[in-house]
């Protein structure tokens, strides 16, 4: 959320003297486009670009899961695997016979 300010750069407050906040909603497509732009503009990986997009758009990183498109998720996973940030899935032991 962003605080509203008047022309004198003072926060606008409500009747309880709390700063007024505005909520900006962003679509999956807009968030994904922002991440893609950051990847190409700053030559950073998708994980870093997601964090930077959250910071620039004032989105709580805990809430970003609903903003990640399938294509972006695949790019994030590939980036994380490349940097060894994800565990490989456990493989079944080949020494055991199936029951």
Order of alpha helices (4+ residues) and beta strands (2+ residues): beta-beta-alpha-alpha-alpha
